Each structure stands twice: as C-alpha cells, then as structure tokens.
Amino acid sequence: MSNSTLQKKGSKPKRPEQPRYFSSHAELLQDMRQFQQEVTSTPEAALAFLKRAGLVSADGHPKQLIRG
C-alpha cells in the first residue's frame, strides 16, 4: 500500500522535518523552555498541541489510548 492511499482526500503529504542540532545542553534546554512557553501560552495553543499529539479528538475530548 502506498503512502498516498493512507492519507485523507485532499490533504498534502507532510514533509519530514530536518533534524535539529544544538551546540550545548543549555541551548537544548533553552529551546525546550521556549517551546513549553509557546504551547502553554493560551488554552487554544495547548489544545492545538494536544490535538497534534493525538491525545484529544478534534472536538477536544480526551482519547482513550489504553484499552483494558
């Protein structure tokens, strides 16, 4: 099965992101803190992140990830 058959109709294939390199551990931590501030800046930004991560559904309800 090709990748194009798995995508939704009319959606663009996602380009793989280039790996990021940091010269020091402090630089990595700074980047992580900046990302945390962006994600937690507003409830809308936090919900958008959770949707991208696949933790909540499109309507904002938590997904059941573990069944049992």
C-alpha positions as CSV (number, residue, x, y, z in Angstrom):
1,M,0.0,0.0,0.0
2,S,1.5,3.4,-0.9
3,N,1.6,6.3,1.4
4,S,-0.8,8.3,-0.8
5,T,-3.6,5.8,-0.2
6,L,-3.4,6.2,3.5
7,Q,-3.8,10.0,3.5
8,K,-7.1,11.7,3.6
9,K,-8.5,13.0,0.3
10,G,-7.2,16.5,-0.5
11,S,-4.6,16.5,2.2
12,K,-1.0,17.4,1.5
13,P,1.7,14.9,2.4
14,K,3.8,16.2,5.4
15,R,7.4,16.9,4.7
16,P,9.8,15.3,7.1
17,E,11.4,17.9,9.3
18,Q,15.1,18.3,9.2
19,P,16.9,17.2,12.4
20,R,17.9,20.0,14.7
21,Y,21.3,20.1,16.3
22,F,22.3,22.0,19.4
23,S,25.8,23.0,20.4
24,S,25.3,22.5,24.1
25,H,22.9,21.1,26.6
26,A,22.0,24.6,27.8
27,E,20.9,25.5,24.2
28,L,18.7,22.5,24.0
29,L,17.1,23.3,27.4
30,Q,16.5,26.9,26.3
31,D,14.8,25.7,23.1
32,M,12.6,23.3,25.2
33,R,11.6,26.1,27.6
34,Q,10.7,28.3,24.7
35,F,8.5,25.6,23.2
36,Q,6.9,25.0,26.5
37,Q,6.0,28.7,26.8
38,E,4.6,28.7,23.3
39,V,2.4,25.6,24.0
40,T,1.2,26.8,27.3
41,S,0.7,30.5,26.4
42,T,-3.0,30.1,25.8
43,P,-5.7,27.4,26.2
44,E,-6.1,27.4,22.4
45,A,-2.4,26.8,21.9
46,A,-2.4,24.0,24.4
47,L,-5.5,22.3,22.8
48,A,-3.9,22.6,19.4
49,F,-0.8,20.8,20.7
50,L,-2.8,18.0,22.3
51,K,-4.7,17.5,19.0
52,R,-1.4,17.4,17.0
53,A,0.0,14.9,19.5
54,G,-3.2,12.7,19.1
55,L,-4.2,12.9,22.8
56,V,-7.5,14.6,22.2
57,S,-10.1,14.3,19.5
58,A,-11.0,17.0,17.0
59,D,-13.8,18.2,19.3
60,G,-11.4,18.4,22.3
61,H,-12.4,15.3,24.2
62,P,-9.6,13.0,25.6
63,K,-9.0,9.9,23.5
64,Q,-8.9,6.5,25.2
65,L,-5.4,5.4,24.4
66,I,-5.2,2.3,26.6
67,R,-7.9,-0.2,26.5
68,G,-8.5,-2.8,29.1
